[in-house]
Amino acid sequence: AATGSAALESAARTHPDAVILDLGLPDLDGLDIIHGLRGWSAVPIIVLSGDGDPRRKIRALDAGADDYVVKPFSMDELLARLRAALRRPSTATATATAEEAPARAVIGDHVVDLAACTVRPLAGTPEGPAGARPVRLTPTEWAILGLLLRHPGRLVTGRRILHEVWGPDSEDKGNYLRVYFSTLRHKLERDPARPRHLVTEPGLGYRYQP
């Protein structure tokens, strides 16, 4: 795929066994592609980059990449890393199937497209007239929403969300979740005070109710 948008569309359509991603894309930042894929898929992602800055590498791995290869590299090394990524139990078919979410979901009066990272008004609703502007979510909001949508109807603990989105050192920062879920409900729910889809289970965690 020549662009990030084309890559996301192709991945949603064909469900590849693995993704080799160059971060230098003409239309989107490579990290946005990782967030877009991780919103609905557990496919292995290997990043190729000429940027060997450890901070850039950490951001890519935290976003959900499985490996990070710095240019220049040998083809033998790349193929070995690809074979290793495909062998990992976390990317086995059963796990990937269980973790994958539909490419699109409806929340309130909005259609959430996880592959394209877009939220648009649902046609035929009061908030969905022709020409209505899409809702914009931050990368962190996408990460939270994608995790919930991968488990429709199931409880996802607050500790798990904090661990997967902010890292293992953030599992005691429940205030993060209260702020972000409030923002997500105001952006997506018809009645944020009485959410229908992004539900809090007091003392336990959160649930996406289709």
Backbone as ProteinMPNN parsed JSONL, in Angstrom:
{"seq_chain_A": "AATGSAALESAARTHPDAVILDLGLPDLDGLDIIHGLRGWSAVPIIVLSGDGDPRRKIRALDAGADDYVVKPFSMDELLARLRAALRRPSTATATATAEEAPARAVIGDHVVDLAACTVRPLAGTPEGPAGARPVRLTPTEWAILGLLLRHPGRLVTGRRILHEVWGPDSEDKGNYLRVYFSTLRHKLERDPARPRHLVTEPGLGYRYQP", "coords_chain_A": {"N_chain_A": [[0.853, -1.192, 0.0], [0.547, 2.199, -0.832], [-0.046, 4.379, 0.733], [-0.979, 5.402, 4.094], [-3.764, 5.431, 4.544], [-4.698, 3.759, 2.499], [-3.499, 1.41, 3.347], [-4.832, 0.835, 5.788], [-7.444, 0.447, 4.843], [-7.032, -1.768, 3.168], [-6.144, -3.686, 5.024], [-8.431, -4.006, 6.626], [-10.094, -5.155, 4.783], [-8.82, -7.511, 3.844], [-7.624, -8.84, 6.006], [-4.725, -9.437, 6.889], [-1.997, -11.775, 7.541], [0.229, -10.725, 8.753], [1.76, -7.499, 9.312], [4.012, -5.352, 7.787], [5.415, -2.382, 8.464], [6.301, 0.78, 7.376], [7.277, 3.729, 8.929], [7.431, 6.176, 7.669], [5.198, 7.639, 5.997], [3.168, 9.127, 3.374], [0.732, 10.347, 4.065], [-0.289, 9.779, 6.643], [0.83, 9.525, 10.051], [2.963, 6.878, 11.022], [2.498, 5.822, 13.577], [-0.195, 6.361, 13.954], [-1.295, 4.528, 12.203], [-0.675, 2.144, 13.504], [-2.241, 2.448, 15.839], [-4.732, 2.48, 14.586], [-4.918, -0.137, 13.518], [-4.665, -1.667, 15.848], [-7.012, -1.058, 17.054], [-8.875, -2.953, 16.277], [-7.695, -5.381, 15.656], [-5.404, -8.138, 16.251], [-3.202, -8.572, 14.71], [0.22, -9.355, 13.898], [2.644, -6.741, 13.966], [5.363, -5.376, 12.394], [7.654, -2.867, 12.575], [9.452, -0.827, 10.335], [12.101, 1.431, 10.202], [14.071, 4.357, 9.625], [14.761, 5.796, 11.765], [16.484, 5.566, 14.609], [16.09, 6.423, 17.177], [15.662, 5.788, 20.569], [13.389, 6.723, 21.943], [11.45, 7.032, 19.956], [11.202, 4.401, 19.171], [10.182, 3.245, 21.524], [7.691, 4.54, 21.667], [6.432, 3.437, 19.418], [6.336, 0.693, 20.083], [4.829, 0.81, 22.445], [2.463, 1.687, 21.346], [1.557, -0.573, 20.14], [3.034, -2.094, 18.344], [4.791, -5.109, 17.401], [7.462, -5.53, 16.905], [10.519, -3.767, 16.068], [12.485, -2.615, 13.583], [15.51, -1.25, 12.646], [16.665, 0.655, 9.919], [19.805, 0.581, 8.133], [19.03, -2.87, 7.279], [19.39, -6.442, 7.094], [17.841, -8.637, 4.707], [17.559, -11.26, 5.555], [17.525, -10.966, 8.346], [15.133, -9.507, 8.691], [13.231, -11.371, 7.722], [13.601, -13.396, 9.597], [12.731, -12.139, 11.921], [10.074, -11.754, 11.208], [9.172, -14.404, 11.013], [9.454, -15.113, 13.709], [7.573, -13.407, 14.904], [5.204, -14.437, 13.852], [5.169, -16.902, 15.061], [4.577, -16.475, 17.702], [2.581, -17.176, 20.56], [0.635, -15.273, 21.24], [-0.242, -14.298, 18.884], [-1.484, -16.309, 17.634], [-3.942, -18.111, 15.687], [-6.371, -18.658, 17.07], [-6.329, -16.87, 19.225], [-6.146, -14.404, 17.912], [-8.586, -14.392, 16.541], [-10.38, -14.302, 18.672], [-9.766, -11.821, 19.712], [-10.295, -9.974, 17.733], [-12.309, -7.328, 16.541], [-15.436, -6.282, 15.013], [-15.045, -4.336, 12.017], [-16.556, -2.061, 12.021], [-18.742, -0.279, 14.226], [-21.751, 0.696, 15.91], [-22.417, 3.411, 17.935], [-24.583, 5.089, 19.845], [-25.601, 7.799, 17.979], [-23.68, 7.445, 16.066], [-21.347, 6.071, 13.714], [-18.683, 4.06, 14.268], [-15.661, 3.56, 12.834], [-13.248, 1.38, 13.051], [-11.066, 0.534, 11.557], [-10.5, 2.6, 9.745], [-10.209, 4.647, 11.522], [-12.258, 6.586, 12.057], [-15.116, 8.523, 13.068], [-18.352, 8.885, 12.315], [-21.484, 10.65, 11.751], [-24.493, 8.768, 12.105], [-26.418, 7.812, 9.407], [-29.692, 9.092, 8.847], [-30.347, 9.866, 11.425], [-31.043, 12.404, 13.953], [-28.621, 13.666, 14.393], [-27.252, 13.171, 12.137], [-27.293, 14.64, 9.573], [-26.883, 15.406, 6.055], [-23.575, 16.229, 5.189], [-22.722, 16.62, 7.769], [-20.225, 17.037, 10.289], [-17.488, 14.835, 11.065], [-16.799, 13.148, 14.215], [-13.954, 13.732, 16.205], [-11.459, 11.762, 17.636], [-8.918, 11.344, 20.123], [-5.633, 9.715, 19.984], [-5.375, 8.229, 22.401], [-8.05, 7.975, 23.205], [-8.976, 6.423, 21.075], [-7.516, 4.083, 21.564], [-8.603, 3.193, 24.02], [-11.316, 2.851, 23.302], [-11.089, 0.966, 21.233], [-10.155, -1.279, 22.645], [-12.376, -1.894, 24.269], [-14.307, -2.446, 22.278], [-13.319, -4.759, 21.192], [-14.221, -6.618, 22.893], [-17.141, -7.105, 22.975], [-19.981, -6.593, 25.009], [-18.731, -7.699, 27.197], [-17.142, -7.509, 30.41], [-14.44, -5.318, 30.937], [-11.735, -4.893, 32.899], [-10.811, -2.029, 34.902], [-8.11, -1.946, 35.605], [-6.943, -3.479, 33.599], [-7.408, -1.911, 31.313], [-5.924, 0.398, 31.956], [-3.371, -0.76, 32.098], [-2.956, -1.69, 29.447], [-3.263, 0.596, 27.873], [-1.853, 2.755, 29.08], [0.349, 1.564, 30.25], [2.252, -0.684, 32.454], [2.899, 0.663, 34.818], [0.831, 2.277, 35.501], [-1.446, 1.3, 36.658], [-2.788, 2.043, 38.948], [-4.008, 4.423, 38.542], [-6.816, 5.332, 38.41], [-8.223, 7.673, 38.029], [-7.587, 8.608, 35.519], [-9.189, 7.082, 33.812], [-11.797, 7.855, 34.498], [-11.877, 10.491, 33.575], [-11.383, 10.181, 30.781], [-13.46, 8.447, 29.958], [-15.676, 10.017, 30.51], [-15.287, 12.043, 28.608], [-15.439, 10.537, 26.206], [-18.102, 9.646, 26.324], [-19.515, 12.064, 26.145], [-18.85, 12.712, 23.57], [-19.928, 10.618, 22.038], [-22.249, 9.256, 23.088], [-25.869, 9.397, 23.171], [-27.16, 10.353, 25.456], [-25.114, 11.431, 27.688], [-25.172, 11.364, 30.493], [-26.655, 9.147, 31.09], [-25.466, 6.608, 29.961], [-25.711, 4.382, 27.188], [-24.132, 2.619, 25.752], [-21.372, 2.776, 26.503], [-20.583, 1.632, 29.295], [-20.283, 1.882, 32.825], [-19.12, -0.35, 35.244], [-19.433, -0.256, 38.482], [-16.635, -0.201, 40.615], [-15.457, -2.302, 39.295], [-14.995, -2.189, 36.393], [-15.337, -1.501, 32.924], [-17.717, -1.62, 30.219], [-18.521, -2.342, 26.835], [-21.594, -2.075, 25.431], [-23.295, -3.406, 22.842]], "CA_chain_A": [[0.0, 0.0, 0.0], [1.393, 3.387, -0.976], [-0.405, 5.37, 1.75], [-1.531, 4.838, 5.313], [-5.202, 5.215, 4.376], [-4.87, 2.553, 1.694], [-3.097, 0.265, 4.165], [-5.91, 0.526, 6.727], [-8.562, -0.101, 4.08], [-6.65, -3.101, 2.712], [-6.109, -4.593, 6.182], [-9.811, -4.286, 7.034], [-10.742, -5.974, 3.754], [-8.152, -8.794, 3.585], [-7.16, -9.448, 7.265], [-3.423, -10.061, 6.619], [-1.361, -12.568, 8.602], [1.209, -9.857, 9.409], [1.91, -6.179, 8.696], [5.329, -4.722, 7.832], [4.999, -0.984, 8.4], [7.276, 1.877, 7.36], [6.665, 4.883, 9.61], [7.479, 7.358, 6.821], [4.106, 7.564, 5.032], [2.875, 10.468, 2.863], [-0.522, 10.95, 4.515], [-0.538, 9.554, 8.066], [1.954, 9.082, 10.863], [2.938, 5.436, 11.207], [1.899, 5.485, 14.874], [-1.645, 6.364, 13.773], [-1.632, 3.258, 11.565], [-0.639, 1.124, 14.555], [-3.449, 2.631, 16.651], [-5.88, 2.073, 13.795], [-4.96, -1.597, 13.459], [-4.882, -2.238, 17.174], [-8.392, -0.842, 17.454], [-9.751, -4.076, 15.956], [-6.978, -6.586, 15.246], [-4.181, -8.541, 16.958], [-2.22, -8.953, 13.697], [1.586, -8.928, 14.209], [3.102, -5.546, 13.263], [6.799, -5.123, 12.459], [7.945, -1.517, 12.097], [10.744, -0.526, 9.714], [12.317, 2.869, 10.314], [15.431, 4.865, 9.624], [14.919, 6.535, 13.016], [16.879, 4.665, 15.68], [15.906, 7.08, 18.473], [14.948, 4.882, 21.478], [12.075, 7.254, 22.307], [10.545, 6.701, 18.853], [10.972, 2.96, 19.244], [9.305, 2.99, 22.666], [6.33, 4.979, 21.312], [5.851, 2.474, 18.486], [6.041, -0.537, 20.808], [3.719, 1.087, 23.351], [1.244, 1.824, 20.541], [1.073, -1.903, 19.798], [3.909, -2.826, 17.422], [5.41, -6.297, 17.978], [8.91, -5.467, 16.725], [10.971, -2.501, 15.482], [13.742, -2.886, 12.899], [16.118, 0.005, 12.196], [17.396, 0.609, 8.647], [19.688, -0.536, 7.19], [18.928, -4.197, 7.865], [19.486, -7.503, 6.085], [16.575, -9.322, 4.46], [17.513, -12.458, 6.398], [17.1, -10.556, 9.679], [13.716, -9.161, 8.635], [12.447, -12.598, 7.598], [13.68, -14.102, 10.878], [11.842, -11.442, 12.866], [8.714, -12.038, 10.784], [8.858, -15.777, 11.436], [9.308, -15.106, 15.166], [6.297, -12.766, 15.235], [4.113, -15.341, 13.492], [5.191, -18.066, 15.96], [4.215, -16.13, 19.08], [1.224, -17.619, 20.91], [-0.318, -14.159, 21.305], [-0.751, -14.012, 17.553], [-2.05, -17.522, 17.057], [-5.232, -17.851, 15.064], [-7.472, -18.634, 18.027], [-6.273, -15.629, 19.985], [-6.467, -13.29, 17.034], [-10.017, -14.403, 16.264], [-11.094, -13.863, 19.862], [-9.482, -10.432, 20.016], [-10.671, -9.073, 16.666], [-13.632, -6.734, 16.604], [-15.911, -5.855, 13.701], [-14.387, -3.117, 11.571], [-17.435, -0.933, 12.306], [-19.706, -0.451, 15.305], [-22.629, 1.848, 16.104], [-22.554, 3.892, 19.311], [-25.48, 6.238, 19.806], [-25.903, 8.259, 16.626], [-22.415, 7.488, 15.348], [-20.712, 4.855, 13.207], [-17.256, 4.037, 14.598], [-14.898, 2.729, 11.9], [-11.971, 1.149, 13.729], [-9.989, 0.384, 10.591], [-10.169, 3.912, 9.175], [-10.097, 5.616, 12.619], [-13.2, 7.677, 11.848], [-16.42, 8.466, 13.717], [-19.232, 9.719, 11.499], [-22.894, 10.574, 12.128], [-25.272, 7.675, 11.527], [-27.418, 8.326, 8.472], [-31.079, 8.953, 9.258], [-30.551, 10.283, 12.809], [-31.023, 13.861, 14.068], [-27.256, 14.184, 14.362], [-26.604, 12.689, 10.939], [-27.687, 15.246, 8.31], [-25.851, 15.435, 5.029], [-22.542, 17.233, 5.401], [-22.349, 16.745, 9.178], [-18.796, 16.824, 10.484], [-17.175, 13.663, 11.887], [-16.26, 13.344, 15.564], [-12.527, 13.433, 16.246], [-10.976, 11.158, 18.868], [-7.473, 11.343, 20.298], [-5.09, 8.351, 19.968], [-5.697, 7.528, 23.643], [-9.471, 7.609, 23.146], [-9.085, 5.292, 20.155], [-6.975, 2.882, 22.222], [-9.6, 2.742, 25.001], [-12.511, 2.392, 22.599], [-10.773, -0.271, 20.526], [-10.075, -2.373, 23.616], [-13.739, -2.271, 24.647], [-15.026, -3.015, 21.143], [-12.825, -6.114, 20.962], [-14.878, -7.509, 23.862], [-18.524, -6.619, 23.081], [-20.818, -7.173, 26.044], [-17.943, -8.285, 28.28], [-16.47, -6.585, 31.322], [-12.997, -5.106, 30.839], [-11.398, -4.252, 34.162], [-10.088, -0.772, 34.826], [-6.673, -2.229, 35.66], [-6.486, -3.941, 32.284], [-7.382, -0.76, 30.404], [-4.771, 1.218, 32.314], [-2.145, -1.481, 31.742], [-2.769, -1.793, 28.002], [-3.232, 1.907, 27.22], [-0.821, 3.629, 29.655], [1.51, 0.806, 30.673], [2.119, -1.382, 33.734], [3.105, 1.527, 35.976], [-0.307, 3.199, 35.61], [-2.638, 0.541, 37.01], [-3.475, 2.627, 40.103], [-4.44, 5.775, 38.177], [-8.194, 5.232, 37.956], [-8.748, 8.982, 37.64], [-7.435, 8.724, 34.066], [-10.336, 6.466, 33.148], [-13.001, 8.67, 34.715], [-11.801, 11.645, 32.679], [-11.496, 9.786, 29.375], [-14.79, 7.916, 29.674], [-16.583, 11.161, 30.466], [-15.118, 12.695, 27.308], [-15.966, 9.651, 25.166], [-19.571, 9.65, 26.377], [-19.999, 13.343, 25.624], [-18.656, 12.726, 22.12], [-20.578, 9.527, 21.325], [-23.547, 8.81, 23.602], [-26.997, 10.327, 23.037], [-27.346, 10.963, 26.776], [-23.889, 11.078, 28.429], [-25.448, 11.109, 31.906], [-27.215, 7.798, 31.168], [-24.88, 5.967, 28.778], [-26.316, 3.131, 26.723], [-23.137, 1.747, 25.146], [-20.107, 2.807, 27.257], [-21.18, 1.445, 30.609], [-19.402, 1.68, 33.97], [-19.466, -1.345, 36.263], [-18.764, 0.341, 39.646], [-15.667, -1.003, 41.343], [-14.948, -3.418, 38.494], [-14.408, -1.759, 35.137], [-16.186, -0.872, 31.912], [-18.274, -2.559, 29.267], [-19.188, -1.838, 25.633], [-22.831, -2.782, 25.198], [-23.723, -3.13, 21.462]], "C_chain_A": [[0.886, 1.237, 0.0], [1.111, 4.442, 0.08], [-0.942, 4.669, 2.984], [-3.016, 4.542, 5.197], [-5.466, 3.945, 3.577], [-4.505, 1.302, 2.486], [-4.205, -0.143, 5.124], [-7.097, -0.095, 6.01], [-8.259, -1.532, 3.626], [-6.656, -4.103, 3.863], [-7.515, -4.965, 6.626], [-10.492, -5.239, 6.057], [-10.145, -7.383, 3.688], [-7.687, -9.524, 4.842], [-5.827, -10.174, 7.066], [-2.903, -10.855, 7.816], [-0.337, -11.745, 9.384], [1.27, -8.542, 8.637], [3.352, -5.73, 8.879], [5.109, -3.253, 7.519], [6.204, -0.049, 8.402], [6.609, 3.096, 7.989], [6.629, 6.129, 8.732], [6.449, 7.28, 5.706], [3.687, 8.967, 4.6], [1.654, 11.139, 3.471], [-0.769, 10.834, 6.014], [0.762, 9.197, 8.768], [1.835, 7.58, 11.088], [2.329, 5.011, 12.54], [0.385, 5.481, 14.787], [-2.116, 5.077, 13.103], [-1.659, 2.142, 12.611], [-1.89, 1.228, 15.421], [-4.678, 2.165, 15.891], [-6.022, 0.565, 13.706], [-5.291, -2.205, 14.811], [-6.297, -1.973, 17.693], [-9.284, -2.039, 17.207], [-9.019, -5.388, 15.699], [-5.746, -6.841, 16.098], [-3.092, -8.971, 15.982], [-0.813, -8.508, 14.11], [1.997, -7.729, 13.345], [4.605, -5.397, 13.483], [7.063, -3.764, 11.821], [9.341, -1.479, 11.484], [10.944, 0.982, 9.766], [13.799, 3.206, 10.225], [15.748, 5.628, 10.884], [15.229, 5.559, 14.143], [16.747, 5.261, 17.068], [15.12, 6.146, 19.399], [13.558, 5.393, 21.853], [11.041, 6.948, 21.24], [10.2, 5.216, 18.879], [9.996, 2.619, 20.371], [7.867, 3.385, 22.342], [5.658, 3.982, 20.372], [5.47, 1.177, 19.201], [4.878, -0.339, 21.776], [2.399, 1.218, 22.592], [0.7, 0.472, 20.111], [1.905, -2.66, 18.792], [4.542, -4.018, 18.146], [6.928, -6.262, 17.89], [9.243, -4.171, 15.994], [12.352, -2.737, 14.899], [14.277, -1.576, 12.318], [16.865, -0.232, 10.888], [18.83, 1.098, 8.864], [19.634, -1.879, 7.919], [19.077, -5.216, 6.737], [18.122, -8.157, 5.909], [16.447, -10.569, 5.32], [17.044, -12.11, 7.81], [15.61, -10.241, 9.698], [12.848, -10.416, 8.569], [12.463, -13.408, 8.893], [12.754, -13.459, 11.905], [10.374, -11.687, 12.504], [8.288, -13.441, 11.202], [8.636, -15.832, 12.952], [7.972, -14.495, 15.569], [5.123, -13.688, 14.947], [4.046, -16.567, 14.403], [4.648, -17.747, 17.337], [2.787, -16.559, 19.39], [0.207, -16.494, 20.895], [-0.882, -13.822, 19.952], [-1.257, -15.272, 16.865], [-3.465, -17.246, 16.576], [-6.348, -17.748, 16.082], [-7.498, -17.338, 18.793], [-6.672, -14.458, 19.13], [-7.951, -13.232, 16.76], [-10.788, -13.88, 17.463], [-10.922, -12.379, 20.109], [-9.957, -9.469, 18.929], [-12.105, -8.595, 16.84], [-14.115, -6.461, 15.196], [-15.244, -4.542, 13.312], [-15.225, -1.885, 11.886], [-18.388, -1.278, 13.439], [-20.524, 0.825, 15.425], [-22.7, 2.164, 17.592], [-23.408, 5.144, 19.249], [-25.858, 6.568, 18.378], [-24.661, 8.309, 15.753], [-22.0, 6.109, 14.864], [-19.22, 4.974, 13.471], [-16.577, 3.054, 13.655], [-13.499, 2.557, 12.472], [-10.817, 1.064, 12.75], [-9.538, 1.726, 10.051], [-9.951, 4.981, 10.239], [-10.983, 6.839, 12.353], [-14.462, 7.427, 12.659], [-17.316, 9.434, 12.964], [-20.676, 9.599, 11.973], [-23.604, 9.442, 11.404], [-26.364, 8.247, 10.639], [-28.822, 8.083, 9.007], [-31.351, 9.311, 10.699], [-30.525, 11.805, 12.874], [-29.633, 14.452, 13.976], [-26.533, 13.785, 13.077], [-27.077, 13.314, 9.648], [-26.538, 15.237, 7.321], [-24.865, 16.549, 5.319], [-22.135, 17.407, 6.849], [-20.88, 16.371, 9.357], [-18.555, 15.596, 11.355], [-16.673, 14.073, 13.266], [-14.79, 12.959, 15.537], [-12.153, 12.897, 17.635], [-9.455, 11.235, 18.915], [-6.95, 9.907, 20.207], [-5.399, 7.567, 21.238], [-7.156, 7.109, 23.673], [-9.698, 6.436, 22.208], [-8.609, 4.008, 20.815], [-7.972, 2.32, 23.227], [-10.805, 2.145, 24.293], [-12.255, 1.078, 21.868], [-10.711, -1.471, 21.458], [-11.469, -2.833, 24.022], [-14.466, -2.964, 23.501], [-14.531, -4.409, 20.786], [-13.483, -7.126, 21.896], [-16.343, -7.082, 24.042], [-19.326, -7.374, 24.129], [-20.073, -7.724, 27.234], [-17.281, -7.208, 29.128], [-14.976, -6.533, 31.021], [-12.589, -4.324, 32.084], [-10.653, -2.941, 33.938], [-8.589, -0.986, 34.824], [-6.153, -2.689, 34.305], [-6.412, -2.777, 31.294], [-6.162, 0.109, 30.691], [-3.471, 0.554, 31.887], [-1.902, -1.44, 30.241], [-2.623, -0.432, 27.322], [-2.084, 2.765, 27.743], [0.42, 2.886, 30.127], [1.369, 0.257, 32.082], [2.296, -0.5, 34.958], [1.917, 2.441, 36.238], [-1.576, 2.528, 36.136], [-3.384, 1.1, 38.225], [-4.048, 4.012, 39.799], [-5.846, 5.746, 37.593], [-8.796, 6.563, 37.543], [-8.6, 9.222, 36.142], [-8.698, 8.24, 33.364], [-11.597, 7.304, 33.331], [-13.026, 9.857, 33.759], [-12.053, 11.229, 31.237], [-12.867, 9.22, 29.046], [-15.835, 9.023, 29.665], [-16.514, 11.855, 29.112], [-15.692, 11.845, 26.182], [-17.489, 9.658, 25.161], [-20.144, 10.95, 25.837], [-19.848, 13.414, 24.106], [-19.577, 11.746, 21.396], [-21.988, 9.182, 21.8], [-24.631, 9.863, 23.365], [-27.235, 11.075, 24.346], [-26.143, 10.585, 27.634], [-24.138, 10.761, 29.899], [-26.041, 9.722, 32.125], [-26.729, 7.004, 29.955], [-25.53, 4.625, 28.471], [-25.248, 2.126, 26.269], [-21.835, 1.669, 25.942], [-20.46, 2.821, 28.738], [-20.112, 1.23, 31.672], [-19.959, 0.589, 34.867], [-18.738, -0.927, 37.538], [-17.865, -0.645, 40.392], [-15.031, -2.112, 40.542], [-14.262, -2.937, 37.215], [-15.453, -1.171, 34.207], [-16.612, -1.927, 30.902], [-18.812, -1.803, 28.044], [-20.419, -2.698, 25.374], [-23.335, -2.45, 23.787], [-25.197, -2.671, 21.399]], "O_chain_A": [[1.861, 1.31, 0.747], [1.946, 5.318, 0.307], [-1.313, 3.497, 2.936], [-3.484, 3.518, 5.694], [-6.341, 3.152, 3.925], [-5.128, 0.254, 2.318], [-4.494, -1.331, 5.266], [-7.693, -1.052, 6.504], [-9.126, -2.404, 3.692], [-7.114, -5.234, 3.704], [-7.768, -6.12, 6.968], [-11.353, -6.029, 6.443], [-10.881, -8.351, 3.495], [-7.381, -10.715, 4.771], [-5.797, -11.405, 7.073], [-3.317, -10.633, 8.953], [-0.067, -12.036, 10.549], [0.888, -8.473, 7.469], [3.863, -5.725, 9.999], [4.662, -2.913, 6.423], [7.026, -0.084, 9.318], [5.492, 3.453, 7.615], [5.869, 7.054, 9.019], [6.782, 6.898, 4.584], [3.833, 9.912, 5.376], [1.532, 12.363, 3.411], [-1.401, 11.714, 6.599], [1.678, 8.64, 8.163], [0.74, 7.066, 11.317], [1.707, 3.952, 12.624], [-0.267, 4.689, 15.467], [-3.207, 4.587, 13.396], [-2.555, 1.298, 12.605], [-2.531, 0.217, 15.709], [-5.565, 1.532, 16.463], [-7.131, 0.04, 13.807], [-6.09, -3.136, 14.911], [-6.729, -2.596, 18.662], [-10.336, -2.162, 17.834], [-9.669, -6.422, 15.538], [-5.119, -5.91, 16.603], [-2.153, -9.663, 16.376], [-0.653, -7.4, 14.622], [1.733, -7.703, 12.143], [5.066, -5.301, 14.621], [6.729, -3.544, 10.656], [10.292, -2.028, 12.041], [10.038, 1.735, 9.407], [14.658, 2.453, 10.682], [16.882, 6.07, 11.07], [14.354, 4.814, 14.585], [17.233, 4.681, 18.039], [14.01, 5.745, 19.05], [12.643, 4.596, 22.06], [9.891, 6.642, 21.555], [9.057, 4.826, 18.641], [9.093, 1.801, 20.191], [6.93, 2.668, 22.691], [4.465, 3.707, 20.502], [4.398, 0.624, 18.951], [4.032, -1.223, 21.916], [1.338, 0.899, 23.129], [-0.473, 0.36, 19.755], [1.533, -3.769, 18.407], [4.8, -3.955, 19.348], [7.612, -6.887, 18.699], [8.374, -3.551, 15.381], [13.293, -3.029, 15.636], [13.572, -0.881, 11.586], [17.611, -1.203, 10.761], [19.048, 1.962, 9.713], [20.131, -2.007, 9.038], [18.909, -4.882, 5.564], [17.336, -8.226, 6.855], [15.351, -10.904, 5.769], [16.266, -12.852, 8.409], [14.898, -10.656, 10.613], [11.845, -10.517, 9.277], [11.465, -14.033, 9.251], [12.076, -14.152, 12.663], [9.528, -11.813, 13.39], [7.174, -13.64, 11.687], [7.73, -16.52, 13.421], [7.307, -15.002, 16.473], [4.155, -13.721, 15.707], [2.998, -17.203, 14.511], [4.289, -18.661, 18.079], [1.883, -16.338, 18.585], [-0.96, -16.719, 20.575], [-1.897, -13.131, 19.861], [-1.436, -15.291, 15.647], [-4.105, -16.282, 16.996], [-7.19, -16.855, 15.987], [-8.564, -16.758, 18.998], [-7.449, -13.606, 19.56], [-8.533, -12.148, 16.744], [-11.735, -13.109, 17.31], [-11.817, -11.734, 20.654], [-10.02, -8.264, 19.17], [-12.991, -9.355, 17.231], [-13.308, -6.41, 14.267], [-14.914, -3.729, 14.176], [-14.687, -0.785, 12.007], [-18.792, -2.43, 13.593], [-20.049, 1.909, 15.083], [-23.004, 1.294, 18.408], [-23.001, 6.149, 18.666], [-26.375, 5.719, 17.651], [-24.58, 9.105, 14.818], [-22.267, 5.102, 15.52], [-18.566, 5.882, 12.959], [-16.877, 1.86, 13.67], [-12.668, 3.461, 12.393], [-9.703, 1.477, 13.072], [-8.34, 1.973, 9.91], [-9.553, 6.1, 9.916], [-10.521, 7.978, 12.417], [-14.838, 6.282, 12.909], [-17.085, 10.643, 12.966], [-21.062, 8.573, 12.533], [-23.345, 9.189, 10.228], [-27.15, 9.083, 11.084], [-29.115, 7.018, 9.55], [-32.463, 9.095, 11.181], [-30.035, 12.445, 11.944], [-29.462, 15.59, 13.54], [-25.335, 14.03, 12.94], [-27.258, 12.584, 8.673], [-25.376, 15.082, 7.694], [-25.253, 17.669, 5.651], [-21.291, 18.25, 7.15], [-20.361, 15.498, 8.662], [-19.322, 15.334, 12.281], [-16.189, 15.188, 13.462], [-14.42, 11.965, 14.912], [-12.484, 13.493, 18.66], [-8.787, 11.198, 17.881], [-7.734, 8.967, 20.336], [-5.659, 6.365, 21.17], [-7.473, 6.006, 24.117], [-10.507, 5.554, 22.493], [-9.229, 2.958, 20.648], [-8.171, 1.107, 23.288], [-11.262, 1.058, 24.645], [-13.099, 0.181, 21.88], [-11.164, -2.559, 21.103], [-11.721, -4.035, 24.111], [-15.162, -3.955, 23.717], [-15.253, -5.17, 20.141], [-13.331, -8.335, 21.722], [-16.745, -6.733, 25.152], [-19.358, -8.604, 24.151], [-20.697, -8.176, 28.194], [-16.912, -6.143, 28.634], [-14.326, -7.568, 30.869], [-13.057, -3.205, 32.292], [-9.963, -2.759, 32.934], [-7.866, -0.284, 34.117], [-5.045, -2.328, 33.908], [-5.457, -2.675, 30.525], [-5.449, 0.509, 29.77], [-2.57, 1.218, 31.374], [-0.782, -1.187, 29.798], [-1.935, -0.317, 26.307], [-1.408, 3.433, 26.961], [1.448, 3.513, 30.382], [0.482, 0.672, 32.828], [1.875, -0.886, 36.049], [1.989, 3.299, 37.118], [-2.658, 3.11, 36.07], [-4.504, 0.671, 38.504], [-4.523, 4.698, 40.704], [-6.05, 6.089, 36.428], [-9.77, 6.594, 36.791], [-9.393, 9.955, 35.551], [-9.21, 8.889, 32.451], [-12.385, 7.442, 32.394], [-14.071, 10.19, 33.199], [-12.852, 11.857, 30.542], [-13.394, 9.48, 27.964], [-16.786, 8.967, 28.885], [-17.54, 12.213, 28.534], [-16.363, 12.371, 25.294], [-18.1, 9.674, 24.092], [-21.158, 10.934, 25.139], [-20.622, 14.094, 23.432], [-19.972, 12.004, 20.259], [-22.842, 8.847, 20.979], [-24.354, 11.063, 23.358], [-27.482, 12.281, 24.345], [-26.146, 9.52, 28.251], [-23.401, 9.975, 30.493], [-25.945, 9.175, 33.223], [-27.498, 6.757, 29.027], [-25.853, 3.846, 29.368], [-25.445, 0.916, 26.39], [-21.248, 0.591, 26.043], [-20.614, 3.879, 29.349], [-19.152, 0.49, 31.456], [-21.141, 0.605, 35.21], [-17.548, -1.207, 37.679], [-18.272, -1.751, 40.746], [-14.149, -2.805, 41.049], [-13.092, -3.24, 36.979], [-16.343, -0.438, 34.638], [-15.975, -2.969, 30.745], [-19.467, -0.769, 28.18], [-20.307, -3.899, 25.128], [-23.764, -1.32, 23.549], [-25.713, -2.4, 20.315]]}, "name": "protein", "num_of_chains": 1, "seq": "AATGSAALESAARTHPDAVILDLGLPDLDGLDIIHGLRGWSAVPIIVLSGDGDPRRKIRALDAGADDYVVKPFSMDELLARLRAALRRPSTATATATAEEAPARAVIGDHVVDLAACTVRPLAGTPEGPAGARPVRLTPTEWAILGLLLRHPGRLVTGRRILHEVWGPDSEDKGNYLRVYFSTLRHKLERDPARPRHLVTEPGLGYRYQP"}
